[in-house]
């Protein structure tokens, strides 16, 4: 069992559904956002890291609220990039 709230479960379900659609979900200043992984990785690395709150400046701060969403997005993006490396289009 998990200690997730119903809201967390709903959000996780949404994120997993978007992942099945080839999208990555992450928190922005305006809330939860999803976009195609294919489009997301077209931006420079600094942009990817910034969007995922993993740029150097941001990682020096502690942001416990909803951080797990962006951590999950990091895993999704890394897995996608690894698949491109192994199977280039």
Secondary structure, 3 states (H helix, E strand, C coil): CCCCCHHHHHHHHHHHHHHHCCEEEEEECCEEEEEEHHHHCCCCHHHHHHHCCCCHHHHCCCCCCCHHHHHHHHHHHHHHHHHHHHCCC
